Amino acid sequence: MDALTPASALASPAEDEAILARLRALAPAIAERAAALDAVESALPEADVAALAEAGLLTAPLPRALGGQGWGSEPAGADSLFEALRLVGRASLPLGRLYEGHVNAIRLVTEHGTPAQRAAAAAAARDGLLFGVWNTERPGIDLRIDAEGILRGGKVLCSGAGLVERALVTGRHNGEGPQQMLLVPLERGTDRAESSEWRVTGMRASATGTVMMEGIAATPEVVLGEPDAYMRQPGFSGGAWRFLAVHLGGLEAVAEALRAHHRRTGRGEDPHQAARFGQVLTAAESARLWVLNAARMAEEEVAEPARIIAYVDLARGAVERAALDVLELAQRSIGLQAFTRANPVERLIRDLATYLRQPAPDRALVGGAAAGLGFAEAVGDMWP
């Protein structure tokens, strides 16, 4: 193997392509259901999760030794996972959010779990169970492990609440000390989930809510990995490329809706409209290149952790800027129709604008800038 050739370029098994082909075939139905789910309060995309399971996407993140394709758990899976996250996000950003959480949870279990936990996770994924990662807390609702090893409290902003059956969460012993990962089994449709507070303009079908885990025992099967392993670098910050891939899919969906509008109305021949659409295509391709490079760099670990983190931090800013430009250009090009519920682009714009609100974007940009200031290489030679 040529030392300059990324592993993902050599590892493209037929099953990866078959799974992606099945996903492409499913995408129109997922997109159609996304519009219907947006109109229903507290809707659960159960049919979509079942479709992903049937197509093999819930097991694909498992390492090959556990019957998966290594998407997110092995370096060779980088390109295929990038494509899958982009395609799911293009069809439905709320579903893309859930699938990205599933991939992240599987990655953490296979990286930090015992052989028994890894085998149990593989069996659960084969049975079609959805995994998720929930780490957000707020005063009054925090997850802790009491002196008897029983969970108290819960988590907020849990995407897939009522649908996720294996929740990877973080808690602290008696509310103090290092974070401990826990893989908590839940029942689908559990009354532990409460979504009445999720009243937002976009991402309505992400089934986001508060989940209380009061009284669940933190058994050896539940406790996962070493304390503070959840935030281990470069996986914690470098893994942000995965939600960027979903954002990219949403950006492309808005761009495609604008293209359909121009074709339908014939307005694309107007030079001002054409210029705007050219900017949209440029932004979409720029974002694609940033995310694909970030995926390969993070998954294949072709550089030291600080350089990986810096690149992904900069990719976050680049993709956000590209998406915001596309949102503005689409609304300006389509005009008032872009704000009417009858136009499909209105929901796409709401979902993308909401999902873009990821934590600490300014801190990520400043971190990437600080790293770039410190590198010895010239600008243009900093990255593998």
N, C-alpha and C positions, 0 to 999 in steps of 0.2 A: 504494500500500500504506500502511495506517495505521502510523505509526511505533511504536505501542504493540502491534501485532500481531506475535507471534513468527513467524519464518519457517516453523517447522515446522507452524504452523496453516494456512498457505497451500499448502504443498507436500505433498500426500498423493496421489501418483500411483497409478493403478490397479494398477501392477505391485507397489508396496509392499503393497497390500491382498491381492493374489493370493498373494504369497510368504507373508504372515502366515496366510492361509487354509490354504495347504498345510501350514504348520507346525502349525496347530491340528489338522488331520486326522492328522498324523503323531504327535502327542503321546501318545495312548493306547498305541501300539506302543512308543514310546521308554520310557514309564514301565514297561511290562511287561518290556522287556528290562533296564531298570535293576535290577530286583529279581533277575533271573537273573545278571547280571554281578557283582552284589555277592557272590554265593556262590562266585565263581571267583577263585583267586589270579592276580594279574597279568593280569586280563582287559582286552582292548582293545575299546572300543566301535566297532568298524569298521563294523558295519551302520548304526549311528546317524550316523556321519560321512558315510557314503555317502548316507544318506537326506537329510541336510541339504544335501549337494551337489546332489542331484537336485531338491530343492525350491527351489534358487537362493540358499540362505543363505550359501554360501561366497563367492559373487561379490557379494552385496548390499553388503558394506562397501567395495567399490571405488568411487571417484568415478564420476559418471555419464559423464564423458569417457572412462573406461576400460571402460565397459560395465556398471557397477554401479549401485547405488541411493544411494550416498553415506552409508550407515549407518556413522557414526563418522568419516567422512572429509569430510563436508560438513554445515553447520549444519542444513539441511532434513531430515536423516536422523535427528534426535534422537528424535522420538516413535516412529518405527518401530523403531529399534534398541532403545529402552527396552522396547517390547512384545515384541520377539523374544527378548531376553535373559531377560525375565521368564517367557515361555512355555517356553523351553528349560529354565530352572532349575526351573520347576514340574514338568516331566516328569522331569528327571534333573539333579540338582546336579552330578555329575561331568561330564556332557556340557556343562552350562552353563559349567563352568570351562574346558573346552577351547574352546568357541565364543567365550567372552570373550577368551581368549588369541589366537585367530585374528583377531578384530576388531581388537584392539590392534596386532598385528603388521602387518596390512594398513594401518592408520592410519599407523604409523611409516614404513613403506616409501613410501607415497604422499606423505607430508609431507617426508621427507628424502632420498628416493632420486633417482637420475638418471632421465632419461626412459627409458633402457634398462632400469634396474632396475624402474621402475614397470610397463613393458610386460611384462617377464618375470614379475613377480608376478601381473599380471592373467591371463596365460596359464596360470600354475600354478593359480590359483584356479578358472579355467574347467575345468581338467583334474581338479578334485576334490581337489587337494592341500590338506592341513591345515597352517596356519601356527601358530606358537606363540611366546610370549615367555618366555625363561628368563634370569633374572638372579641367581639365588641361588648363592652359593659357600660353602665352608667351608674351614678350614685344611687344606691338603694337596690340595684340589681347587679350583683356580682357573683361569680361562681367561686365557691370555696369548698375545701374538704375539711370536715370537722375532725375532732380528735378520735372519733370512732370510725373514721374512714367513710363517712356518708356525705354525699354532695348536698350542698345548700345553695340556694339562689339559682341564677340562670344567666342567659345571654340575651342581648337585644340585637335588632337588625339582622336576624337570622334568615337569610334567603333560603327558600325551600322549607320553611316551617310547616310541619304537617305532612311533608312529602319525604324529607330526608330521614332515613332509617339508621344511618350510622353517622353520628355527629362528632367531628374532631373539634374539641374545645380546649381551652386553657383555664386552669384554676390554680388557686394557691392554698396551701395548708393553713387553715384558720385565717385566711385572708391576707397572709403575710408571706414574705420570702419569695423564692424563685417561682416562675410559672411552671406548672406541670401539665403536659398534654394528656388528654383523656379521650378515649374513643368510646362514646356513649351510645348504646343501642336504644333506639326509640321505635315506637310503633307508628305506622303510617296513619295519619289522621288523628294523632294523639291529642287529648284535651290539654296537654302541657303547652301547646302552641296557641298563641293569641296574636291575631293580625289586625285587630281593630284600629291600632294606631298608625298603620301603614296607609296614609292618605297623602299620596304624592302625585305629582303630575305625570311622571313617567315610571317605567319599570313596574307597573301595577301588577303584572302577571308573574312577578318573581316570587310570589308567595312569601313575602318578607314579614317577619313578626318577632315577638318575644317568646322564648321557650324556657320554661322553668324546669329544673332538673332535681328539684327537691326530693330527697329520700332515696336516690339511686346510690347503690353501693359502689365505691371506687375499688373494685376487686382487681387482682393482678391482670385479669383479662381486659380491664378498662384502662388502667394506668399504662401510658405509652411513652417509652423513651426516658431519657435522663431529664432532670430539671433544666429548664431554660433551653431545651433543644429546639423548641418551636422557632425561635428567632435566630438560629444559627445561620451564619453567612457563608457563602454568598446566596444560599438558597432562599432566604427570607426576602431580601431586596431584589435579587436577580430574578426570582419567580414572578415579579410584576409583569414580565413580558407576556404572561398568559392572559391577563385581563386586557392588555393592550391588543392582543390578537382578536379578542371578542369586540373591543371598541372598533378595530379596523373593519370587521365584518359589518358593524352598524353603520360606519361611515360609508362603506361601499353600497349599502342598501339605500341610503339617502341619495348618493350619487346616481344609482340606477333609477330611482324614482324620478329624479330630475331629468335624466335622459329620456325616460318614457314620456314625461310631460312635454318635452321639446318635440319628440317625434309625433306625439298625438296632436299637438297644437300647431306644429310647423314653425314655432317661434325660434327654434335653434338656428335658423338661417340669419336671424338678426345679428349684426356684428357685435353688439353689446352683450347679447345673450351668449353668443359663441365664445366671447372672451371670458365671460364668467365660467362657462362650462370647461374651458381650457384650464382655468385655475383649479376647478374642482378635480379634474383628472390629474393634474400635477400634485395636488395635495394628497390624493388617494394613493398615488404611486410612491410618493415620498414616505408616507406612513407605512406602506407595505414593506419597503426596503428597510426602514428602521426596525420594524418588529421582527422581520425574518432574520436580520443580522443579530438582533438581541437574543432571539430564540437559540440560534446556533451557538452564540458566544456563551450563554448561560448554561445550556444543556450539555454542551460538549466541553465546557470549562477549558477553553483554549487560552485563557489568560489567568493571571492571578486574581483573587477575589475582589480586590479594590478596583481593578480595571473593569471587571464584569459589572460590578455595582454601578460604577460611574456611567458606563455605556447605557445600562438599562434606565438609570435615572434620567439621562438626557433623552432617551427614547420616549419616556413618559411625557416630557415637555413637548417633544416634536409631534407626537401623536395627538395630544390634546390640542395643540395649536392647529394642526391640520383639520381635526374634526370641527373645531369652532369655526374655522374658515369655511368649511363645507356647509355647515348649518346656516351661516349668514348668507352665503352665496345662493343656496337653494331657496331660502325664504325671499331674498331679493328677486331672484329670477322668476319664481312662481307667483309671487305677490300674495294678495289676500287669501287666495285659495290654499296656500300652505298652512293657514291657521284655521281652516274649517275641518271639522271632524269627519266630513265625507271624503276628504282627500287622504289617501293612505300615507302620504309623506308627513302629515301632521303627527301621527302616532310615532313614526320612526324618529322624528326630530325630538319629540318629548322623551322617548326612551334613551336616545343617545345623550341628550343634554343632561339627563339625570345620572346615567351610568358614568359619565365623565367625572363626576364629583368624587374622586378617589382621595384618600387621606394624604395630606402634606405634599401637594404638588410643588409648592415653592421650595420646600426643604429639599426635595429630590433634585430640583434644578440647581439649587445652590451647591448641593453635594457634588453633582457632576461637574459644575464649574470649578469648584475647589480642587477636585482631582485633576482636571485638565491643566490647571495652573501649576500643579506640582510635577506633572510628568516631564521626563527629560526629553522625550521625542518632540519633533516639530509637529505643529498642527497638520493633520493629514496622515501622520505616521503613528498616531497614538494607539490605534486599534488593530488587532490581528486581522 
